[in-house]
Amino acid sequence: MPPRLSSVPRSGAGFYPATDQATYRDLLFFEERLKTNAASLNRKKHRYQRGS
């Protein structure tokens, strides 16, 4: 099967969101949620590893 061709040209630069206050705040919230989820998963992991 041939590779799919993207209709959007790909550049090596990547995607950079707008540099406004709302975007910065959203990124901070997102980072905090990632940290919280990682901590929760690690607690569950340790709990299950101790139980076995």
CHARMM internal coordinates of N, CA and C (Angstrom, degrees):
IC EDIT
DIST 1 N 1 CA 1.4488
DIST 1 CA 1 C 1.5285
ANGL 1 N 1 CA 1 C 108.32
DIST 1 C 2 N 1.3236
ANGL 1 CA 1 C 2 N 117.89
DIHE 1 N 1 CA 1 C 2 N 128.13
DIST 2 N 2 CA 1.4716
ANGL 1 C 2 N 2 CA 119.59
DIHE 1 CA 1 C 2 N 2 CA -178.78
DIST 2 CA 2 C 1.5298
ANGL 2 N 2 CA 2 C 110.86
DIHE 1 C 2 N 2 CA 2 C -71.06
DIST 2 C 3 N 1.3137
ANGL 2 CA 2 C 3 N 116.94
DIHE 2 N 2 CA 2 C 3 N 153.12
DIST 3 N 3 CA 1.4685
ANGL 2 C 3 N 3 CA 119.56
DIHE 2 CA 2 C 3 N 3 CA 179.50
DIST 3 CA 3 C 1.5198
ANGL 3 N 3 CA 3 C 111.25
DIHE 2 C 3 N 3 CA 3 C -65.02
DIST 3 C 4 N 1.3387
ANGL 3 CA 3 C 4 N 114.92
DIHE 3 N 3 CA 3 C 4 N 147.97
DIST 4 N 4 CA 1.4660
ANGL 3 C 4 N 4 CA 119.41
DIHE 3 CA 3 C 4 N 4 CA 177.77
DIST 4 CA 4 C 1.5080
ANGL 4 N 4 CA 4 C 110.04
DIHE 3 C 4 N 4 CA 4 C -73.64
DIST 4 C 5 N 1.3070
ANGL 4 CA 4 C 5 N 115.10
DIHE 4 N 4 CA 4 C 5 N 140.52
DIST 5 N 5 CA 1.4550
ANGL 4 C 5 N 5 CA 120.02
DIHE 4 CA 4 C 5 N 5 CA 176.76
DIST 5 CA 5 C 1.5205
ANGL 5 N 5 CA 5 C 108.76
DIHE 4 C 5 N 5 CA 5 C -93.76
DIST 5 C 6 N 1.2991
ANGL 5 CA 5 C 6 N 115.77
DIHE 5 N 5 CA 5 C 6 N 131.23
DIST 6 N 6 CA 1.4563
ANGL 5 C 6 N 6 CA 120.43
DIHE 5 CA 5 C 6 N 6 CA -180.00
DIST 6 CA 6 C 1.5185
ANGL 6 N 6 CA 6 C 109.71
DIHE 5 C 6 N 6 CA 6 C -84.20
DIST 6 C 7 N 1.3328
ANGL 6 CA 6 C 7 N 115.95
DIHE 6 N 6 CA 6 C 7 N 140.61
DIST 7 N 7 CA 1.4569
ANGL 6 C 7 N 7 CA 119.22
DIHE 6 CA 6 C 7 N 7 CA 177.60
DIST 7 CA 7 C 1.5277
ANGL 7 N 7 CA 7 C 110.84
DIHE 6 C 7 N 7 CA 7 C -80.66
DIST 7 C 8 N 1.3343
ANGL 7 CA 7 C 8 N 116.76
DIHE 7 N 7 CA 7 C 8 N -15.28
DIST 8 N 8 CA 1.4628
ANGL 7 C 8 N 8 CA 121.20
DIHE 7 CA 7 C 8 N 8 CA 179.72
DIST 8 CA 8 C 1.5258
ANGL 8 N 8 CA 8 C 108.14
DIHE 7 C 8 N 8 CA 8 C -98.68
DIST 8 C 9 N 1.3116
ANGL 8 CA 8 C 9 N 117.91
DIHE 8 N 8 CA 8 C 9 N 124.10
DIST 9 N 9 CA 1.4647
ANGL 8 C 9 N 9 CA 118.55
DIHE 8 CA 8 C 9 N 9 CA 178.58
DIST 9 CA 9 C 1.5263
ANGL 9 N 9 CA 9 C 110.73
DIHE 8 C 9 N 9 CA 9 C -65.17
DIST 9 C 10 N 1.3065
ANGL 9 CA 9 C 10 N 116.09
DIHE 9 N 9 CA 9 C 10 N 138.41
DIST 10 N 10 CA 1.4638
ANGL 9 C 10 N 10 CA 120.91
DIHE 9 CA 9 C 10 N 10 CA -179.36
DIST 10 CA 10 C 1.5204
ANGL 10 N 10 CA 10 C 109.41
DIHE 9 C 10 N 10 CA 10 C -96.49
DIST 10 C 11 N 1.3026
ANGL 10 CA 10 C 11 N 114.63
DIHE 10 N 10 CA 10 C 11 N 132.02
DIST 11 N 11 CA 1.4574
ANGL 10 C 11 N 11 CA 118.96
DIHE 10 CA 10 C 11 N 11 CA 175.97
DIST 11 CA 11 C 1.5185
ANGL 11 N 11 CA 11 C 107.94
DIHE 10 C 11 N 11 CA 11 C -117.24
DIST 11 C 12 N 1.2830
ANGL 11 CA 11 C 12 N 117.70
DIHE 11 N 11 CA 11 C 12 N 156.12
DIST 12 N 12 CA 1.4525
ANGL 11 C 12 N 12 CA 122.17
DIHE 11 CA 11 C 12 N 12 CA 179.75
DIST 12 CA 12 C 1.5150
ANGL 12 N 12 CA 12 C 113.27
DIHE 11 C 12 N 12 CA 12 C -74.41
DIST 12 C 13 N 1.3237
ANGL 12 CA 12 C 13 N 117.41
DIHE 12 N 12 CA 12 C 13 N -10.28
DIST 13 N 13 CA 1.4593
ANGL 12 C 13 N 13 CA 120.55
DIHE 12 CA 12 C 13 N 13 CA -175.46
DIST 13 CA 13 C 1.5189
ANGL 13 N 13 CA 13 C 112.51
DIHE 12 C 13 N 13 CA 13 C -74.78
DIST 13 C 14 N 1.3206
ANGL 13 CA 13 C 14 N 119.80
DIHE 13 N 13 CA 13 C 14 N -29.61
DIST 14 N 14 CA 1.4530
ANGL 13 C 14 N 14 CA 121.59
DIHE 13 CA 13 C 14 N 14 CA -177.37
DIST 14 CA 14 C 1.5152
ANGL 14 N 14 CA 14 C 111.49
DIHE 13 C 14 N 14 CA 14 C 85.48
DIST 14 C 15 N 1.3169
ANGL 14 CA 14 C 15 N 115.17
DIHE 14 N 14 CA 14 C 15 N -169.62
DIST 15 N 15 CA 1.4657
ANGL 14 C 15 N 15 CA 120.90
DIHE 14 CA 14 C 15 N 15 CA -177.48
DIST 15 CA 15 C 1.5129
ANGL 15 N 15 CA 15 C 109.81
DIHE 14 C 15 N 15 CA 15 C -108.36
DIST 15 C 16 N 1.2962
ANGL 15 CA 15 C 16 N 116.80
DIHE 15 N 15 CA 15 C 16 N 130.01
DIST 16 N 16 CA 1.4570
ANGL 15 C 16 N 16 CA 121.96
DIHE 15 CA 15 C 16 N 16 CA 177.08
DIST 16 CA 16 C 1.5209
ANGL 16 N 16 CA 16 C 108.42
DIHE 15 C 16 N 16 CA 16 C -123.79
DIST 16 C 17 N 1.3578
ANGL 16 CA 16 C 17 N 117.29
DIHE 16 N 16 CA 16 C 17 N 120.28
DIST 17 N 17 CA 1.4679
ANGL 16 C 17 N 17 CA 119.08
DIHE 16 CA 16 C 17 N 17 CA -179.70
DIST 17 CA 17 C 1.5215
ANGL 17 N 17 CA 17 C 111.79
DIHE 16 C 17 N 17 CA 17 C -69.63
DIST 17 C 18 N 1.3151
ANGL 17 CA 17 C 18 N 114.89
DIHE 17 N 17 CA 17 C 18 N 165.90
DIST 18 N 18 CA 1.4668
ANGL 17 C 18 N 18 CA 120.41
DIHE 17 CA 17 C 18 N 18 CA 177.80
DIST 18 CA 18 C 1.5283
ANGL 18 N 18 CA 18 C 109.74
DIHE 17 C 18 N 18 CA 18 C -60.19
DIST 18 C 19 N 1.3097
ANGL 18 CA 18 C 19 N 116.35
DIHE 18 N 18 CA 18 C 19 N 147.46
DIST 19 N 19 CA 1.4630
ANGL 18 C 19 N 19 CA 120.12
DIHE 18 CA 18 C 19 N 19 CA -177.70
DIST 19 CA 19 C 1.5251
ANGL 19 N 19 CA 19 C 110.19
DIHE 18 C 19 N 19 CA 19 C -98.77
DIST 19 C 20 N 1.3300
ANGL 19 CA 19 C 20 N 115.18
DIHE 19 N 19 CA 19 C 20 N 66.98
DIST 20 N 20 CA 1.4562
ANGL 19 C 20 N 20 CA 118.67
DIHE 19 CA 19 C 20 N 20 CA 176.10
DIST 20 CA 20 C 1.5307
ANGL 20 N 20 CA 20 C 109.41
DIHE 19 C 20 N 20 CA 20 C -116.79
DIST 20 C 21 N 1.3168
ANGL 20 CA 20 C 21 N 116.24
DIHE 20 N 20 CA 20 C 21 N 172.61
DIST 21 N 21 CA 1.4610
ANGL 20 C 21 N 21 CA 121.54
DIHE 20 CA 20 C 21 N 21 CA -174.48
DIST 21 CA 21 C 1.5259
ANGL 21 N 21 CA 21 C 112.08
DIHE 20 C 21 N 21 CA 21 C -63.65
DIST 21 C 22 N 1.3277
ANGL 21 CA 21 C 22 N 117.43
DIHE 21 N 21 CA 21 C 22 N -39.29
DIST 22 N 22 CA 1.4668
ANGL 21 C 22 N 22 CA 120.66
DIHE 21 CA 21 C 22 N 22 CA -178.65
DIST 22 CA 22 C 1.5288
ANGL 22 N 22 CA 22 C 111.09
DIHE 21 C 22 N 22 CA 22 C -65.41
DIST 22 C 23 N 1.3141
ANGL 22 CA 22 C 23 N 117.24
DIHE 22 N 22 CA 22 C 23 N -40.90
DIST 23 N 23 CA 1.4609
ANGL 22 C 23 N 23 CA 120.80
DIHE 22 CA 22 C 23 N 23 CA 179.09
DIST 23 CA 23 C 1.5187
ANGL 23 N 23 CA 23 C 110.42
DIHE 22 C 23 N 23 CA 23 C -65.35
DIST 23 C 24 N 1.3234
ANGL 23 CA 23 C 24 N 117.09
DIHE 23 N 23 CA 23 C 24 N -42.50
DIST 24 N 24 CA 1.4635
ANGL 23 C 24 N 24 CA 121.27
DIHE 23 CA 23 C 24 N 24 CA 178.78
DIST 24 CA 24 C 1.5277
ANGL 24 N 24 CA 24 C 110.08
DIHE 23 C 24 N 24 CA 24 C -61.29
DIST 24 C 25 N 1.3399
ANGL 24 CA 24 C 25 N 116.75
DIHE 24 N 24 CA 24 C 25 N -44.12
DIST 25 N 25 CA 1.4640
ANGL 24 C 25 N 25 CA 121.09
DIHE 24 CA 24 C 25 N 25 CA 179.32
DIST 25 CA 25 C 1.5293
ANGL 25 N 25 CA 25 C 110.19
DIHE 24 C 25 N 25 CA 25 C -62.35
DIST 25 C 26 N 1.3419
ANGL 25 CA 25 C 26 N 117.12
DIHE 25 N 25 CA 25 C 26 N -43.75
DIST 26 N 26 CA 1.4582
ANGL 25 C 26 N 26 CA 120.61
DIHE 25 CA 25 C 26 N 26 CA 179.20
DIST 26 CA 26 C 1.5206
ANGL 26 N 26 CA 26 C 111.26
DIHE 25 C 26 N 26 CA 26 C -61.97
DIST 26 C 27 N 1.3256
ANGL 26 CA 26 C 27 N 116.86
DIHE 26 N 26 CA 26 C 27 N -40.04
DIST 27 N 27 CA 1.4614
ANGL 26 C 27 N 27 CA 119.83
DIHE 26 CA 26 C 27 N 27 CA 178.41
DIST 27 CA 27 C 1.5239
ANGL 27 N 27 CA 27 C 111.42
DIHE 26 C 27 N 27 CA 27 C -65.31
DIST 27 C 28 N 1.3263
ANGL 27 CA 27 C 28 N 117.23
DIHE 27 N 27 CA 27 C 28 N -38.26
DIST 28 N 28 CA 1.4663
ANGL 27 C 28 N 28 CA 120.12
DIHE 27 CA 27 C 28 N 28 CA 176.99
DIST 28 CA 28 C 1.5287
ANGL 28 N 28 CA 28 C 110.91
DIHE 27 C 28 N 28 CA 28 C -63.68
DIST 28 C 29 N 1.3435
ANGL 28 CA 28 C 29 N 116.62
DIHE 28 N 28 CA 28 C 29 N -44.05
DIST 29 N 29 CA 1.4652
ANGL 28 C 29 N 29 CA 120.07
DIHE 28 CA 28 C 29 N 29 CA 177.70
DIST 29 CA 29 C 1.5223
ANGL 29 N 29 CA 29 C 110.69
DIHE 28 C 29 N 29 CA 29 C -61.54
DIST 29 C 30 N 1.3208
ANGL 29 CA 29 C 30 N 116.46
DIHE 29 N 29 CA 29 C 30 N -42.73
DIST 30 N 30 CA 1.4599
ANGL 29 C 30 N 30 CA 121.12
DIHE 29 CA 29 C 30 N 30 CA -180.00
DIST 30 CA 30 C 1.5248
ANGL 30 N 30 CA 30 C 110.88
DIHE 29 C 30 N 30 CA 30 C -62.04
DIST 30 C 31 N 1.3306
ANGL 30 CA 30 C 31 N 116.63
DIHE 30 N 30 CA 30 C 31 N -44.66
DIST 31 N 31 CA 1.4607
ANGL 30 C 31 N 31 CA 120.86
DIHE 30 CA 30 C 31 N 31 CA 179.24
DIST 31 CA 31 C 1.5263
ANGL 31 N 31 CA 31 C 111.08
DIHE 30 C 31 N 31 CA 31 C -62.71
DIST 31 C 32 N 1.3265
ANGL 31 CA 31 C 32 N 117.31
DIHE 31 N 31 CA 31 C 32 N -41.91
DIST 32 N 32 CA 1.4636
ANGL 31 C 32 N 32 CA 120.72
DIHE 31 CA 31 C 32 N 32 CA 178.07
DIST 32 CA 32 C 1.5214
ANGL 32 N 32 CA 32 C 111.08
DIHE 31 C 32 N 32 CA 32 C -63.14
DIST 32 C 33 N 1.3353
ANGL 32 CA 32 C 33 N 116.73
DIHE 32 N 32 CA 32 C 33 N -40.51
DIST 33 N 33 CA 1.4583
ANGL 32 C 33 N 33 CA 119.86
DIHE 32 CA 32 C 33 N 33 CA 178.85
DIST 33 CA 33 C 1.5250
ANGL 33 N 33 CA 33 C 110.92
DIHE 32 C 33 N 33 CA 33 C -65.21
DIST 33 C 34 N 1.3273
ANGL 33 CA 33 C 34 N 117.37
DIHE 33 N 33 CA 33 C 34 N -38.98
DIST 34 N 34 CA 1.4657
ANGL 33 C 34 N 34 CA 120.17
DIHE 33 CA 33 C 34 N 34 CA 176.49
DIST 34 CA 34 C 1.5215
ANGL 34 N 34 CA 34 C 111.27
DIHE 33 C 34 N 34 CA 34 C -61.86
DIST 34 C 35 N 1.3304
ANGL 34 CA 34 C 35 N 116.63
DIHE 34 N 34 CA 34 C 35 N -44.22
DIST 35 N 35 CA 1.4669
ANGL 34 C 35 N 35 CA 120.71
DIHE 34 CA 34 C 35 N 35 CA 179.56
DIST 35 CA 35 C 1.5241
ANGL 35 N 35 CA 35 C 111.19
DIHE 34 C 35 N 35 CA 35 C -63.60
DIST 35 C 36 N 1.3322
ANGL 35 CA 35 C 36 N 116.19
DIHE 35 N 35 CA 35 C 36 N -42.61
DIST 36 N 36 CA 1.4651
ANGL 35 C 36 N 36 CA 120.40
DIHE 35 CA 35 C 36 N 36 CA 179.73
DIST 36 CA 36 C 1.5227
ANGL 36 N 36 CA 36 C 110.82
DIHE 35 C 36 N 36 CA 36 C -64.04
DIST 36 C 37 N 1.3255
ANGL 36 CA 36 C 37 N 116.69
DIHE 36 N 36 CA 36 C 37 N -44.42
DIST 37 N 37 CA 1.4641
ANGL 36 C 37 N 37 CA 120.42
DIHE 36 CA 36 C 37 N 37 CA 178.99
DIST 37 CA 37 C 1.5219
ANGL 37 N 37 CA 37 C 111.26
DIHE 36 C 37 N 37 CA 37 C -63.54
DIST 37 C 38 N 1.3240
ANGL 37 CA 37 C 38 N 117.69
DIHE 37 N 37 CA 37 C 38 N -40.68
DIST 38 N 38 CA 1.4644
ANGL 37 C 38 N 38 CA 121.04
DIHE 37 CA 37 C 38 N 38 CA 179.49
DIST 38 CA 38 C 1.5235
ANGL 38 N 38 CA 38 C 110.35
DIHE 37 C 38 N 38 CA 38 C -63.92
DIST 38 C 39 N 1.3295
ANGL 38 CA 38 C 39 N 117.24
DIHE 38 N 38 CA 38 C 39 N -42.77
DIST 39 N 39 CA 1.4617
ANGL 38 C 39 N 39 CA 120.58
DIHE 38 CA 38 C 39 N 39 CA 179.15
DIST 39 CA 39 C 1.5253
ANGL 39 N 39 CA 39 C 110.58
DIHE 38 C 39 N 39 CA 39 C -63.64
DIST 39 C 40 N 1.3176
ANGL 39 CA 39 C 40 N 116.85
DIHE 39 N 39 CA 39 C 40 N -41.99
DIST 40 N 40 CA 1.4623
ANGL 39 C 40 N 40 CA 121.06
DIHE 39 CA 39 C 40 N 40 CA 179.36
DIST 40 CA 40 C 1.5284
ANGL 40 N 40 CA 40 C 110.96
DIHE 39 C 40 N 40 CA 40 C -63.45
DIST 40 C 41 N 1.3208
ANGL 40 CA 40 C 41 N 116.55
DIHE 40 N 40 CA 40 C 41 N -44.44
DIST 41 N 41 CA 1.4665
ANGL 40 C 41 N 41 CA 120.09
DIHE 40 CA 40 C 41 N 41 CA 179.10
DIST 41 CA 41 C 1.5187
ANGL 41 N 41 CA 41 C 111.56
DIHE 40 C 41 N 41 CA 41 C -64.32
DIST 41 C 42 N 1.3293
ANGL 41 CA 41 C 42 N 117.44
DIHE 41 N 41 CA 41 C 42 N -38.18
DIST 42 N 42 CA 1.4638
ANGL 41 C 42 N 42 CA 120.12
DIHE 41 CA 41 C 42 N 42 CA 177.83
DIST 42 CA 42 C 1.5225
ANGL 42 N 42 CA 42 C 111.21
DIHE 41 C 42 N 42 CA 42 C -65.44
DIST 42 C 43 N 1.3437
ANGL 42 CA 42 C 43 N 117.71
DIHE 42 N 42 CA 42 C 43 N -39.76
DIST 43 N 43 CA 1.4678
ANGL 42 C 43 N 43 CA 120.30
DIHE 42 CA 42 C 43 N 43 CA 176.89
DIST 43 CA 43 C 1.5249
ANGL 43 N 43 CA 43 C 110.31
DIHE 42 C 43 N 43 CA 43 C -61.95
DIST 43 C 44 N 1.3403
ANGL 43 CA 43 C 44 N 116.93
DIHE 43 N 43 CA 43 C 44 N -44.66
DIST 44 N 44 CA 1.4631
ANGL 43 C 44 N 44 CA 120.20
DIHE 43 CA 43 C 44 N 44 CA 178.83
DIST 44 CA 44 C 1.5220
ANGL 44 N 44 CA 44 C 110.77
DIHE 43 C 44 N 44 CA 44 C -63.01
DIST 44 C 45 N 1.3144
ANGL 44 CA 44 C 45 N 116.25
DIHE 44 N 44 CA 44 C 45 N -41.28
DIST 45 N 45 CA 1.4611
ANGL 44 C 45 N 45 CA 121.01
DIHE 44 CA 44 C 45 N 45 CA -179.66
DIST 45 CA 45 C 1.5229
ANGL 45 N 45 CA 45 C 110.60
DIHE 44 C 45 N 45 CA 45 C -60.11
DIST 45 C 46 N 1.3388
ANGL 45 CA 45 C 46 N 116.32
DIHE 45 N 45 CA 45 C 46 N -47.25
DIST 46 N 46 CA 1.4655
ANGL 45 C 46 N 46 CA 119.97
DIHE 45 CA 45 C 46 N 46 CA -179.45
DIST 46 CA 46 C 1.5244
ANGL 46 N 46 CA 46 C 110.96
DIHE 45 C 46 N 46 CA 46 C -65.97
DIST 46 C 47 N 1.3311
ANGL 46 CA 46 C 47 N 117.01
DIHE 46 N 46 CA 46 C 47 N -37.43
DIST 47 N 47 CA 1.4653
ANGL 46 C 47 N 47 CA 120.72
DIHE 46 CA 46 C 47 N 47 CA 179.20
DIST 47 CA 47 C 1.5232
ANGL 47 N 47 CA 47 C 110.31
DIHE 46 C 47 N 47 CA 47 C -62.73
DIST 47 C 48 N 1.3271
ANGL 47 CA 47 C 48 N 117.09
DIHE 47 N 47 CA 47 C 48 N -44.49
DIST 48 N 48 CA 1.4583
ANGL 47 C 48 N 48 CA 120.12
DIHE 47 CA 47 C 48 N 48 CA -179.03
DIST 48 CA 48 C 1.5257
ANGL 48 N 48 CA 48 C 111.92
DIHE 47 C 48 N 48 CA 48 C -72.36
DIST 48 C 49 N 1.3185
ANGL 48 CA 48 C 49 N 117.55
DIHE 48 N 48 CA 48 C 49 N -32.35
DIST 49 N 49 CA 1.4612
ANGL 48 C 49 N 49 CA 119.59
DIHE 48 CA 48 C 49 N 49 CA 178.83
DIST 49 CA 49 C 1.5258
ANGL 49 N 49 CA 49 C 110.90
DIHE 48 C 49 N 49 CA 49 C -70.27
DIST 49 C 50 N 1.3406
ANGL 49 CA 49 C 50 N 117.30
DIHE 49 N 49 CA 49 C 50 N -34.88
DIST 50 N 50 CA 1.4636
ANGL 49 C 50 N 50 CA 120.30
DIHE 49 CA 49 C 50 N 50 CA 178.00
DIST 50 CA 50 C 1.5199
ANGL 50 N 50 CA 50 C 110.68
DIHE 49 C 50 N 50 CA 50 C -70.73
DIST 50 C 51 N 1.3196
ANGL 50 CA 50 C 51 N 117.03
DIHE 50 N 50 CA 50 C 51 N -31.67
DIST 51 N 51 CA 1.4568
ANGL 50 C 51 N 51 CA 121.23
DIHE 50 CA 50 C 51 N 51 CA -176.44
DIST 51 CA 51 C 1.5178
ANGL 51 N 51 CA 51 C 113.79
DIHE 50 C 51 N 51 CA 51 C -73.12
DIST 51 C 52 N 1.3120
ANGL 51 CA 51 C 52 N 117.91
DIHE 51 N 51 CA 51 C 52 N -19.54
DIST 52 N 52 CA 1.4685
ANGL 51 C 52 N 52 CA 119.09
DIHE 51 CA 51 C 52 N 52 CA -176.15
DIST 52 CA 52 C 1.4997
ANGL 52 N 52 CA 52 C 113.20
DIHE 51 C 52 N 52 CA 52 C -96.80
END
COOR INIT
IC SEED 1 N 1 CA 1 C
IC BUILD
